[in-house]
Amino acid sequence: MAVVKVTVDNFETEVMKSEIPVLVDFWAEWCVPCQMQGPVIDQAAEEFSGKIKVGKLNVDQEGALAQKYGVMSIPMLVLFKDGEAVKKEVGFHSLEQIRSIIA
Protein backbone atom coordinates (compact mmCIF):
# COMPACT_ATOMS: atom_id res chain seq x y z
CA MET A 1 0.00 0.00 0.00
CA ALA A 2 1.34 3.40 -0.95
CA VAL A 3 1.92 6.16 1.57
CA VAL A 4 -1.14 8.42 1.77
CA LYS A 5 -0.69 12.19 1.62
CA VAL A 6 -2.67 13.39 4.63
CA THR A 7 -4.29 16.84 4.47
CA VAL A 8 -6.99 18.69 6.35
CA ASP A 9 -9.35 17.70 3.52
CA ASN A 10 -8.86 13.94 3.88
CA PHE A 11 -7.81 13.64 7.56
CA GLU A 12 -11.28 12.64 8.72
CA THR A 13 -11.65 9.90 6.11
CA GLU A 14 -8.07 8.59 5.94
CA VAL A 15 -7.17 8.76 9.64
CA MET A 16 -10.10 9.27 11.98
CA LYS A 17 -12.50 6.86 10.24
CA SER A 18 -9.92 4.31 9.10
CA GLU A 19 -10.85 0.72 9.84
CA ILE A 20 -7.17 -0.13 10.42
CA PRO A 21 -4.57 1.72 12.53
CA VAL A 22 -2.85 4.67 10.85
CA LEU A 23 0.76 5.76 11.35
CA VAL A 24 1.13 9.44 10.41
CA ASP A 25 4.55 10.98 9.78
CA PHE A 26 4.46 14.71 10.56
CA TRP A 27 7.28 16.21 8.50
CA ALA A 28 8.55 19.21 6.48
CA GLU A 29 10.63 19.48 3.30
CA TRP A 30 13.38 21.57 4.96
CA CYS A 31 13.86 19.07 7.81
CA VAL A 32 16.94 16.86 7.23
CA PRO A 33 15.89 14.12 9.70
CA CYS A 34 12.47 14.12 7.98
CA GLN A 35 14.17 13.52 4.63
CA MET A 36 16.06 10.59 6.20
CA GLN A 37 12.78 9.27 7.66
CA GLY A 38 10.98 9.31 4.29
CA PRO A 39 12.47 6.11 2.80
CA VAL A 40 11.89 4.26 6.09
CA ILE A 41 8.24 5.36 6.05
CA ASP A 42 7.97 3.99 2.50
CA GLN A 43 9.41 0.65 3.69
CA ALA A 44 6.96 0.54 6.60
CA ALA A 45 4.03 1.20 4.26
CA GLU A 46 5.13 -1.71 2.09
CA GLU A 47 5.83 -4.09 4.99
CA PHE A 48 2.57 -3.40 6.83
CA SER A 49 0.33 -3.08 3.77
CA GLY A 50 -3.22 -4.10 4.67
CA LYS A 51 -2.49 -4.10 8.42
CA ILE A 52 -1.53 -0.47 8.98
CA LYS A 53 -2.19 2.59 6.83
CA VAL A 54 0.82 4.90 6.58
CA GLY A 55 0.45 8.61 5.88
CA LYS A 56 2.61 11.71 5.64
CA LEU A 57 1.42 15.13 6.78
CA ASN A 58 3.43 18.21 5.79
CA VAL A 59 3.38 20.50 8.84
CA ASP A 60 4.09 23.60 6.74
CA GLN A 61 0.99 22.98 4.62
CA GLU A 62 -1.22 21.61 7.42
CA GLY A 63 -0.25 23.73 10.42
CA ALA A 64 -3.63 23.50 12.14
CA LEU A 65 -3.47 19.70 12.26
CA ALA A 66 0.13 19.77 13.47
CA GLN A 67 -0.88 22.17 16.24
CA LYS A 68 -3.92 20.08 17.18
CA TYR A 69 -1.69 17.06 17.80
CA GLY A 70 1.00 18.99 19.67
CA VAL A 71 3.73 18.72 17.07
CA MET A 72 6.64 20.74 18.45
CA SER A 73 9.53 18.84 16.83
CA ILE A 74 9.71 16.87 13.61
CA PRO A 75 9.77 14.24 12.37
CA MET A 76 7.03 13.04 14.67
CA LEU A 77 5.23 9.73 14.23
CA VAL A 78 1.71 9.41 15.61
CA LEU A 79 -0.16 6.12 15.69
CA PHE A 80 -3.94 6.47 15.47
CA LYS A 81 -6.30 3.65 16.42
CA ASP A 82 -10.07 4.06 16.18
CA GLY A 83 -9.68 7.80 15.63
CA GLU A 84 -7.45 8.40 18.66
CA ALA A 85 -3.75 9.24 18.85
CA VAL A 86 -2.42 6.37 20.98
CA LYS A 87 1.37 6.79 20.54
CA LYS A 88 3.64 9.71 19.69
CA GLU A 89 7.34 9.43 18.92
CA VAL A 90 9.66 12.31 18.00
CA GLY A 91 12.82 12.05 15.91
CA PHE A 92 14.20 9.71 13.30
CA HIS A 93 13.14 6.08 13.71
CA SER A 94 14.55 2.98 12.02
CA LEU A 95 12.22 0.39 10.54
CA GLU A 96 12.89 -1.79 13.59
CA GLN A 97 11.84 1.07 15.89
CA ILE A 98 8.71 1.66 13.80
CA ARG A 99 7.84 -2.03 14.17
CA SER A 100 7.92 -1.60 17.96
CA ILE A 101 5.74 1.55 17.77
CA ILE A 102 3.15 -0.35 15.77
CA ALA A 103 3.27 -3.51 17.92
MMTF fields as JSON, N, C-alpha, C and O atoms, coordinates in Angstrom:
{
  "mmtfVersion": "1.0.0",
  "mmtfProducer": "UNKNOWN",
  "numBonds": 411,
  "numAtoms": 412,
  "numGroups": 103,
  "numChains": 1,
  "numModels": 1,
  "chainsPerModel": [1],
  "groupsPerChain": [103],
  "chainIdList": ["A"],
  "bondAtomList": [4, 2, 8, 6, 12, 10, 16, 14, 20, 18, 24, 22, 28, 26, 32, 30, 36, 34, 40, 38, 44, 42, 48, 46, 52, 50, 56, 54, 60, 58, 64, 62, 68, 66, 72, 70, 76, 74, 80, 78, 84, 82, 88, 86, 92, 90, 96, 94, 100, 98, 104, 102, 108, 106, 112, 110, 116, 114, 120, 118, 124, 122, 128, 126, 132, 130, 136, 134, 140, 138, 144, 142, 148, 146, 152, 150, 156, 154, 160, 158, 164, 162, 168, 166, 172, 170, 176, 174, 180, 178, 184, 182, 188, 186, 192, 190, 196, 194, 200, 198, 204, 202, 208, 206, 212, 210, 216, 214, 220, 218, 224, 222, 228, 226, 232, 230, 236, 234, 240, 238, 244, 242, 248, 246, 252, 250, 256, 254, 260, 258, 264, 262, 268, 266, 272, 270, 276, 274, 280, 278, 284, 282, 288, 286, 292, 290, 296, 294, 300, 298, 304, 302, 308, 306, 312, 310, 316, 314, 320, 318, 324, 322, 328, 326, 332, 330, 336, 334, 340, 338, 344, 342, 348, 346, 352, 350, 356, 354, 360, 358, 364, 362, 368, 366, 372, 370, 376, 374, 380, 378, 384, 382, 388, 386, 392, 390, 396, 394, 400, 398, 404, 402, 408, 406],
  "bondOrderList": [1, 1, 1, 1, 1, 1, 1, 1, 1, 1, 1, 1, 1, 1, 1, 1, 1, 1, 1, 1, 1, 1, 1, 1, 1, 1, 1, 1, 1, 1, 1, 1, 1, 1, 1, 1, 1, 1, 1, 1, 1, 1, 1, 1, 1, 1, 1, 1, 1, 1, 1, 1, 1, 1, 1, 1, 1, 1, 1, 1, 1, 1, 1, 1, 1, 1, 1, 1, 1, 1, 1, 1, 1, 1, 1, 1, 1, 1, 1, 1, 1, 1, 1, 1, 1, 1, 1, 1, 1, 1, 1, 1, 1, 1, 1, 1, 1, 1, 1, 1, 1, 1],
  "groupList": [{"groupName": "MET", "atomNameList": ["N", "CA", "C", "O"], "elementList": ["N", "C", "C", "O"], "formalChargeList": [0, 0, 0, 0], "bondAtomList": [1, 0, 2, 1, 3, 2], "bondOrderList": [1, 1, 2], "singleLetterCode": "M", "chemCompType": "L-PEPTIDE LINKING"}, {"groupName": "ALA", "atomNameList": ["N", "CA", "C", "O"], "elementList": ["N", "C", "C", "O"], "formalChargeList": [0, 0, 0, 0], "bondAtomList": [1, 0, 2, 1, 3, 2], "bondOrderList": [1, 1, 2], "singleLetterCode": "A", "chemCompType": "L-PEPTIDE LINKING"}, {"groupName": "VAL", "atomNameList": ["N", "CA", "C", "O"], "elementList": ["N", "C", "C", "O"], "formalChargeList": [0, 0, 0, 0], "bondAtomList": [1, 0, 2, 1, 3, 2], "bondOrderList": [1, 1, 2], "singleLetterCode": "V", "chemCompType": "L-PEPTIDE LINKING"}, {"groupName": "LYS", "atomNameList": ["N", "CA", "C", "O"], "elementList": ["N", "C", "C", "O"], "formalChargeList": [0, 0, 0, 0], "bondAtomList": [1, 0, 2, 1, 3, 2], "bondOrderList": [1, 1, 2], "singleLetterCode": "K", "chemCompType": "L-PEPTIDE LINKING"}, {"groupName": "THR", "atomNameList": ["N", "CA", "C", "O"], "elementList": ["N", "C", "C", "O"], "formalChargeList": [0, 0, 0, 0], "bondAtomList": [1, 0, 2, 1, 3, 2], "bondOrderList": [1, 1, 2], "singleLetterCode": "T", "chemCompType": "L-PEPTIDE LINKING"}, {"groupName": "ASP", "atomNameList": ["N", "CA", "C", "O"], "elementList": ["N", "C", "C", "O"], "formalChargeList": [0, 0, 0, 0], "bondAtomList": [1, 0, 2, 1, 3, 2], "bondOrderList": [1, 1, 2], "singleLetterCode": "D", "chemCompType": "L-PEPTIDE LINKING"}, {"groupName": "ASN", "atomNameList": ["N", "CA", "C", "O"], "elementList": ["N", "C", "C", "O"], "formalChargeList": [0, 0, 0, 0], "bondAtomList": [1, 0, 2, 1, 3, 2], "bondOrderList": [1, 1, 2], "singleLetterCode": "N", "chemCompType": "L-PEPTIDE LINKING"}, {"groupName": "PHE", "atomNameList": ["N", "CA", "C", "O"], "elementList": ["N", "C", "C", "O"], "formalChargeList": [0, 0, 0, 0], "bondAtomList": [1, 0, 2, 1, 3, 2], "bondOrderList": [1, 1, 2], "singleLetterCode": "F", "chemCompType": "L-PEPTIDE LINKING"}, {"groupName": "GLU", "atomNameList": ["N", "CA", "C", "O"], "elementList": ["N", "C", "C", "O"], "formalChargeList": [0, 0, 0, 0], "bondAtomList": [1, 0, 2, 1, 3, 2], "bondOrderList": [1, 1, 2], "singleLetterCode": "E", "chemCompType": "L-PEPTIDE LINKING"}, {"groupName": "SER", "atomNameList": ["N", "CA", "C", "O"], "elementList": ["N", "C", "C", "O"], "formalChargeList": [0, 0, 0, 0], "bondAtomList": [1, 0, 2, 1, 3, 2], "bondOrderList": [1, 1, 2], "singleLetterCode": "S", "chemCompType": "L-PEPTIDE LINKING"}, {"groupName": "ILE", "atomNameList": ["N", "CA", "C", "O"], "elementList": ["N", "C", "C", "O"], "formalChargeList": [0, 0, 0, 0], "bondAtomList": [1, 0, 2, 1, 3, 2], "bondOrderList": [1, 1, 2], "singleLetterCode": "I", "chemCompType": "L-PEPTIDE LINKING"}, {"groupName": "PRO", "atomNameList": ["N", "CA", "C", "O"], "elementList": ["N", "C", "C", "O"], "formalChargeList": [0, 0, 0, 0], "bondAtomList": [1, 0, 2, 1, 3, 2], "bondOrderList": [1, 1, 2], "singleLetterCode": "P", "chemCompType": "L-PEPTIDE LINKING"}, {"groupName": "LEU", "atomNameList": ["N", "CA", "C", "O"], "elementList": ["N", "C", "C", "O"], "formalChargeList": [0, 0, 0, 0], "bondAtomList": [1, 0, 2, 1, 3, 2], "bondOrderList": [1, 1, 2], "singleLetterCode": "L", "chemCompType": "L-PEPTIDE LINKING"}, {"groupName": "TRP", "atomNameList": ["N", "CA", "C", "O"], "elementList": ["N", "C", "C", "O"], "formalChargeList": [0, 0, 0, 0], "bondAtomList": [1, 0, 2, 1, 3, 2], "bondOrderList": [1, 1, 2], "singleLetterCode": "W", "chemCompType": "L-PEPTIDE LINKING"}, {"groupName": "CYS", "atomNameList": ["N", "CA", "C", "O"], "elementList": ["N", "C", "C", "O"], "formalChargeList": [0, 0, 0, 0], "bondAtomList": [1, 0, 2, 1, 3, 2], "bondOrderList": [1, 1, 2], "singleLetterCode": "C", "chemCompType": "L-PEPTIDE LINKING"}, {"groupName": "GLN", "atomNameList": ["N", "CA", "C", "O"], "elementList": ["N", "C", "C", "O"], "formalChargeList": [0, 0, 0, 0], "bondAtomList": [1, 0, 2, 1, 3, 2], "bondOrderList": [1, 1, 2], "singleLetterCode": "Q", "chemCompType": "L-PEPTIDE LINKING"}, {"groupName": "GLY", "atomNameList": ["N", "CA", "C", "O"], "elementList": ["N", "C", "C", "O"], "formalChargeList": [0, 0, 0, 0], "bondAtomList": [1, 0, 2, 1, 3, 2], "bondOrderList": [1, 1, 2], "singleLetterCode": "G", "chemCompType": "PEPTIDE LINKING"}, {"groupName": "TYR", "atomNameList": ["N", "CA", "C", "O"], "elementList": ["N", "C", "C", "O"], "formalChargeList": [0, 0, 0, 0], "bondAtomList": [1, 0, 2, 1, 3, 2], "bondOrderList": [1, 1, 2], "singleLetterCode": "Y", "chemCompType": "L-PEPTIDE LINKING"}, {"groupName": "HIS", "atomNameList": ["N", "CA", "C", "O"], "elementList": ["N", "C", "C", "O"], "formalChargeList": [0, 0, 0, 0], "bondAtomList": [1, 0, 2, 1, 3, 2], "bondOrderList": [1, 1, 2], "singleLetterCode": "H", "chemCompType": "L-PEPTIDE LINKING"}, {"groupName": "ARG", "atomNameList": ["N", "CA", "C", "O"], "elementList": ["N", "C", "C", "O"], "formalChargeList": [0, 0, 0, 0], "bondAtomList": [1, 0, 2, 1, 3, 2], "bondOrderList": [1, 1, 2], "singleLetterCode": "R", "chemCompType": "L-PEPTIDE LINKING"}],
  "groupTypeList": [0, 1, 2, 2, 3, 2, 4, 2, 5, 6, 7, 8, 4, 8, 2, 0, 3, 9, 8, 10, 11, 2, 12, 2, 5, 7, 13, 1, 8, 13, 14, 2, 11, 14, 15, 0, 15, 16, 11, 2, 10, 5, 15, 1, 1, 8, 8, 7, 9, 16, 3, 10, 3, 2, 16, 3, 12, 6, 2, 5, 15, 8, 16, 1, 12, 1, 15, 3, 17, 16, 2, 0, 9, 10, 11, 0, 12, 2, 12, 7, 3, 5, 16, 8, 1, 2, 3, 3, 8, 2, 16, 7, 18, 9, 12, 8, 15, 10, 19, 9, 10, 10, 1],
  "groupIdList": [1, 2, 3, 4, 5, 6, 7, 8, 9, 10, 11, 12, 13, 14, 15, 16, 17, 18, 19, 20, 21, 22, 23, 24, 25, 26, 27, 28, 29, 30, 31, 32, 33, 34, 35, 36, 37, 38, 39, 40, 41, 42, 43, 44, 45, 46, 47, 48, 49, 50, 51, 52, 53, 54, 55, 56, 57, 58, 59, 60, 61, 62, 63, 64, 65, 66, 67, 68, 69, 70, 71, 72, 73, 74, 75, 76, 77, 78, 79, 80, 81, 82, 83, 84, 85, 86, 87, 88, 89, 90, 91, 92, 93, 94, 95, 96, 97, 98, 99, 100, 101, 102, 103],
  "secStructList": [7, 7, 7, 3, 3, 7, 7, 6, 6, 6, 2, 0, 0, 0, 0, 0, 6, 7, 1, 1, 7, 3, 3, 3, 3, 3, 3, 7, 6, 6, 7, 2, 2, 2, 2, 2, 2, 2, 2, 2, 2, 2, 2, 2, 2, 2, 2, 6, 6, 6, 6, 7, 3, 3, 3, 3, 3, 3, 6, 6, 6, 7, 2, 2, 2, 2, 2, 2, 6, 6, 7, 7, 1, 1, 1, 3, 3, 3, 3, 3, 3, 6, 6, 3, 3, 3, 3, 3, 3, 3, 1, 7, 7, 7, 2, 2, 2, 2, 2, 2, 2, 2, 7],
  "xCoordList": [0.847, 0.0, 0.886, 1.843, 0.561, 1.342, 1.097, 0.074, 2.056, 1.916, 0.859, 0.87, -0.047, -1.138, -0.707, -0.177, -0.933, -0.687, -1.876, -3.006, -1.61, -2.674, -2.784, -1.793, -4.011, -4.285, -5.515, -6.18, -5.8, -6.994, -8.248, -9.244, -8.194, -9.352, -9.652, -10.814, -8.613, -8.865, -8.568, -8.683, -8.191, -7.809, -8.93, -8.687, -10.134, -11.28, -11.461, -11.622, -11.434, -11.648, -10.463, -10.637, -9.257, -8.07, -7.572, -7.041, -7.739, -7.17, -8.252, -8.273, -9.134, -10.102, -11.097, -11.493, -11.503, -12.5, -11.892, -12.621, -10.583, -9.918, -10.274, -10.335, -10.51, -10.846, -9.606, -9.715, -8.424, -7.173, -6.356, -6.582, -5.407, -4.575, -3.832, -3.549, -3.526, -2.848, -1.613, -1.706, -0.466, 0.763, 0.975, 1.144, 0.967, 1.132, 2.499, 2.86, 3.243, 4.55, 4.342, 4.035, 4.51, 4.456, 5.85, 6.815, 5.971, 7.281, 7.252, 6.199, 8.432, 8.548, 9.701, 10.649, 9.614, 10.633, 12.011, 13.011, 12.094, 13.375, 14.062, 15.209, 13.382, 13.856, 14.713, 14.201, 16.026, 16.939, 16.576, 16.541, 16.302, 15.888, 14.599, 14.414, 13.715, 12.47, 12.798, 12.178, 13.772, 14.174, 14.769, 14.567, 15.499, 16.058, 14.939, 15.023, 13.901, 12.782, 11.926, 11.343, 11.849, 10.982, 11.105, 10.095, 12.327, 12.468, 12.063, 11.567, 12.271, 11.893, 10.363, 9.801, 9.704, 8.237, 7.712, 6.733, 8.37, 7.968, 8.104, 7.23, 9.197, 9.414, 8.328, 7.804, 7.997, 6.964, 5.621, 4.884, 5.304, 4.035, 3.967, 2.917, 5.086, 5.128, 5.028, 4.268, 5.799, 5.831, 4.493, 4.091, 3.807, 2.57, 1.315, 0.231, 1.459, 0.334, -0.839, -0.685, -2.015, -3.217, -3.437, -4.56, -2.377, -2.487, -2.501, -3.227, -1.676, -1.531, -1.542, -0.906, -2.257, -2.192, -1.079, -0.963, -0.269, 0.82, 0.586, 0.344, 0.662, 0.446, 1.532, 2.24, 1.653, 2.606, 1.819, 0.987, 2.101, 1.422, 2.479, 3.292, 2.469, 3.428, 2.981, 1.933, 3.779, 3.383, 3.352, 2.635, 4.121, 4.092, 2.792, 2.303, 2.235, 0.995, -0.241, -1.321, -0.076, -1.216, -0.945, -1.029, -0.621, -0.246, -1.298, -0.958, -2.563, -3.631, -3.665, -3.851, -3.489, -3.474, -2.235, -2.312, -1.106, 0.127, -0.048, 0.359, -0.641, -0.88, -1.863, -1.664, -2.905, -3.921, -3.309, -3.733, -2.311, -1.693, -0.371, 0.412, -0.134, 0.997, 2.356, 3.316, 2.451, 3.732, 4.631, 4.375, 5.685, 6.644, 7.983, 8.717, 8.291, 9.527, 9.165, 8.214, 9.952, 9.707, 11.016, 12.082, 10.97, 9.768, 9.095, 9.751, 7.791, 7.026, 6.069, 5.311, 6.12, 5.233, 4.106, 4.344, 2.88, 1.715, 0.918, 0.566, 0.645, -0.156, -1.59, -1.849, -2.516, -3.939, -4.634, -4.429, -5.453, -6.303, -7.714, -7.926, -8.663, -10.068, -10.249, -11.034, -9.524, -9.677, -8.982, -9.187, -8.16, -7.446, -5.948, -5.464, -5.212, -3.751, -3.321, -3.49, -2.761, -2.423, -0.925, -0.533, -0.077, 1.37, 1.945, 1.521, 2.922, 3.638, 5.123, 5.559, 5.895, 7.345, 7.998, 7.622, 8.976, 9.66, 11.063, 11.74, 11.485, 12.824, 12.84, 11.821, 14.032, 14.203, 14.029, 14.508, 13.342, 13.14, 13.476, 13.065, 14.227, 14.547, 13.294, 12.304, 13.348, 12.221, 11.964, 10.814, 13.033, 12.888, 12.151, 11.278, 12.505, 11.837, 10.372, 9.507, 10.089, 8.71, 7.913, 6.747, 8.528, 7.835, 7.399, 6.299, 8.263, 7.918, 6.848, 6.068, 6.795, 5.744, 4.39, 3.391, 4.373, 3.148, 2.675, 1.473, 3.612, 3.273, 2.386, 2.018],
  "yCoordList": [-1.189, 0.0, 1.245, 1.34, 2.169, 3.402, 4.302, 4.205, 5.169, 6.161, 7.172, 7.647, 7.497, 8.421, 9.835, 10.048, 10.794, 12.192, 12.658, 12.712, 12.992, 13.39, 14.912, 15.621, 15.396, 16.836, 17.091, 16.154, 18.342, 18.688, 18.179, 17.844, 18.124, 17.701, 16.212, 15.811, 15.38, 13.941, 13.331, 12.117, 14.139, 13.636, 12.815, 11.74, 13.324, 12.637, 11.241, 10.258, 11.167, 9.9, 8.952, 7.783, 9.453, 8.595, 8.174, 7.075, 9.042, 8.761, 8.462, 7.379, 9.404, 9.274, 8.138, 7.474, 7.908, 6.864, 5.606, 4.75, 5.485, 4.314, 3.071, 3.103, 1.976, 0.719, 0.003, -0.922, 0.432, -0.129, 1.002, 2.17, 0.672, 1.725, 2.529, 2.024, 3.774, 4.671, 5.266, 5.836, 5.125, 5.758, 7.005, 6.909, 8.18, 9.439, 10.033, 10.209, 10.334, 10.979, 12.475, 12.92, 13.245, 14.715, 15.178, 14.897, 15.88, 16.213, 17.563, 18.189, 18.009, 19.208, 18.999, 18.27, 19.638, 19.479, 19.945, 19.35, 20.989, 21.574, 20.79, 21.079, 19.819, 19.071, 17.871, 16.924, 17.929, 16.864, 15.509, 14.516, 15.42, 14.119, 13.605, 12.396, 14.519, 14.122, 13.495, 12.509, 14.07, 13.524, 12.13, 11.258, 11.913, 10.595, 9.612, 8.425, 10.113, 9.269, 8.801, 7.718, 9.606, 9.314, 7.909, 7.214, 7.455, 6.106, 5.005, 3.955, 5.243, 4.26, 4.182, 3.099, 5.319, 5.362, 4.578, 3.841, 4.743, 3.992, 2.488, 1.716, 2.07, 0.651, 0.139, -0.96, 0.945, 0.543, 0.375, -0.569, 1.289, 1.199, -0.093, -0.733, -0.481, -1.712, -2.939, -3.867, -2.935, -4.085, -4.336, -5.485, -3.266, -3.404, -3.204, -2.986, -3.276, -3.084, -3.979, -5.19, -3.362, -4.097, -4.202, -4.445, -4.021, -4.1, -2.712, -2.443, -1.843, -0.468, 0.454, 0.163, 1.554, 2.586, 3.547, 3.896, 3.974, 4.895, 6.182, 6.158, 7.314, 8.606, 9.597, 9.446, 10.614, 11.706, 13.017, 13.265, 13.846, 15.128, 16.222, 16.26, 17.105, 18.207, 19.306, 19.921, 19.551, 20.502, 21.941, 22.773, 22.242, 23.601, 23.861, 24.991, 22.837, 22.979, 22.752, 23.259, 21.989, 21.61, 21.987, 21.147, 23.256, 23.734, 23.528, 23.254, 23.654, 23.496, 22.073, 21.872, 21.082, 19.696, 19.411, 18.717, 19.949, 19.772, 20.361, 19.751, 21.526, 22.174, 21.363, 21.203, 20.861, 20.081, 18.869, 18.494, 18.258, 17.055, 17.342, 16.429, 18.603, 18.986, 18.762, 18.45, 18.918, 18.718, 19.924, 21.031, 19.686, 20.744, 20.502, 21.445, 19.238, 18.835, 17.814, 17.046, 17.829, 16.867, 16.192, 16.756, 15.009, 14.244, 13.736, 13.474, 13.605, 13.04, 12.007, 12.291, 10.812, 9.735, 9.611, 9.557, 9.568, 9.412, 8.209, 8.123, 7.289, 6.116, 6.371, 6.637, 6.284, 6.47, 5.117, 4.339, 4.843, 3.646, 4.09, 4.783, 3.698, 4.062, 5.559, 5.988, 6.357, 7.803, 8.501, 9.698, 7.783, 8.399, 8.241, 7.197, 9.298, 9.237, 8.443, 8.902, 7.245, 6.372, 6.345, 5.975, 6.732, 6.79, 7.949, 8.225, 8.635, 9.713, 9.51, 9.284, 9.591, 9.425, 10.525, 10.748, 11.211, 12.31, 11.872, 11.138, 12.335, 12.055, 10.963, 10.341, 10.745, 9.709, 8.339, 8.095, 7.449, 6.078, 5.086, 5.254, 4.055, 2.984, 2.14, 2.279, 1.276, 0.388, -0.51, -0.782, -0.963, -1.791, -1.022, -1.576, 0.247, 1.074, 1.297, 1.309, 1.471, 1.659, 0.393, 0.465, -0.764, -2.03, -2.056, -2.509, -1.57, -1.596, -0.555, -0.762, 0.545, 1.546, 0.948, 1.156, 0.212, -0.354, -1.542, -1.771, -2.284, -3.513, -3.233, -4.156],
  "zCoordList": [0.0, 0.0, 0.0, 0.768, -0.851, -0.952, 0.253, 0.931, 0.496, 1.565, 1.137, 0.001, 2.043, 1.773, 2.162, 3.253, 1.273, 1.621, 2.454, 1.968, 3.711, 4.632, 4.643, 4.812, 4.46, 4.474, 5.346, 5.788, 5.58, 6.347, 5.623, 6.264, 4.303, 3.517, 3.638, 3.57, 3.818, 3.879, 5.248, 5.41, 6.229, 7.555, 8.197, 8.747, 8.122, 8.725, 8.118, 8.842, 6.808, 6.111, 6.247, 6.589, 5.98, 5.937, 7.316, 7.473, 8.316, 9.637, 10.67, 11.254, 10.893, 11.981, 11.761, 12.719, 10.523, 10.24, 9.631, 9.129, 9.667, 9.097, 9.9, 11.129, 9.182, 9.839, 10.369, 11.174, 9.913, 10.415, 11.044, 10.728, 11.933, 12.535, 11.461, 10.375, 11.782, 10.845, 11.53, 12.617, 10.88, 11.346, 10.499, 9.283, 11.137, 10.408, 10.735, 11.899, 9.683, 9.78, 9.573, 8.467, 10.644, 10.56, 10.167, 10.878, 9.05, 8.495, 7.784, 7.662, 7.312, 6.48, 5.503, 5.797, 4.349, 3.299, 3.742, 3.341, 4.555, 4.956, 6.077, 6.418, 6.642, 7.807, 7.357, 6.761, 7.653, 7.23, 7.85, 7.123, 9.166, 9.702, 9.053, 8.909, 8.663, 7.977, 6.622, 6.223, 5.919, 4.628, 4.808, 3.962, 5.898, 6.198, 6.558, 6.243, 7.215, 7.664, 6.484, 6.532, 5.435, 4.291, 3.723, 3.61, 3.355, 2.796, 3.784, 3.374, 5.075, 6.095, 6.174, 6.337, 6.061, 6.053, 4.849, 4.961, 3.695, 2.504, 2.738, 2.342, 3.38, 3.69, 4.633, 4.451, 5.639, 6.6, 5.902, 6.186, 4.991, 4.257, 3.469, 3.404, 2.869, 2.089, 3.0, 2.721, 4.087, 4.989, 5.679, 5.86, 6.06, 6.831, 5.991, 6.532, 4.68, 3.772, 4.159, 4.325, 4.301, 4.67, 6.164, 6.606, 6.958, 8.423, 9.052, 10.009, 8.482, 8.979, 7.768, 6.755, 7.87, 6.834, 7.241, 8.416, 6.291, 6.58, 5.802, 4.596, 6.514, 5.881, 6.227, 7.222, 5.392, 5.638, 5.644, 4.772, 6.646, 6.78, 6.837, 7.761, 5.857, 5.791, 6.756, 6.56, 7.795, 8.835, 8.333, 8.888, 7.292, 6.741, 5.994, 5.976, 5.382, 4.621, 5.486, 5.182, 6.568, 7.415, 8.877, 9.774, 9.095, 10.419, 11.495, 12.646, 11.141, 12.138, 12.68, 13.881, 11.809, 12.264, 13.113, 14.126, 12.691, 13.467, 14.867, 15.856, 14.945, 16.235, 17.08, 18.285, 16.459, 17.177, 17.87, 18.963, 17.231, 17.8, 18.515, 18.776, 18.825, 19.669, 19.049, 19.753, 17.743, 17.072, 17.349, 16.876, 18.124, 18.453, 17.76, 17.465, 17.505, 16.828, 15.761, 15.902, 14.687, 13.61, 13.246, 13.496, 12.665, 12.367, 13.64, 14.649, 13.569, 14.671, 14.089, 13.161, 14.649, 14.226, 15.237, 16.443, 14.738, 15.607, 15.105, 13.929, 16.021, 15.695, 16.145, 17.319, 15.194, 15.469, 15.417, 14.486, 16.422, 16.419, 16.764, 17.759, 15.958, 16.177, 16.374, 17.22, 15.594, 15.629, 16.775, 16.977, 17.539, 18.663, 18.494, 18.056, 18.851, 18.845, 20.078, 21.207, 19.857, 20.976, 21.284, 22.391, 20.316, 20.543, 19.761, 18.639, 20.362, 19.686, 19.913, 21.041, 18.85, 18.92, 18.094, 16.943, 18.678, 17.998, 17.578, 18.297, 16.403, 15.915, 14.865, 14.565, 14.311, 13.303, 13.942, 15.05, 13.24, 13.714, 12.606, 11.458, 12.964, 12.024, 11.797, 12.514, 10.807, 10.537, 11.75, 12.093, 12.391, 13.593, 14.697, 15.364, 14.884, 15.891, 15.518, 16.393, 14.236, 13.797, 14.061, 14.449, 13.857, 14.171, 15.635, 15.949, 16.528, 17.956, 18.289, 19.217, 17.562, 17.769, 17.386, 18.073, 16.294, 15.769, 16.615, 16.753, 17.17, 17.924, 19.117, 19.843]
}
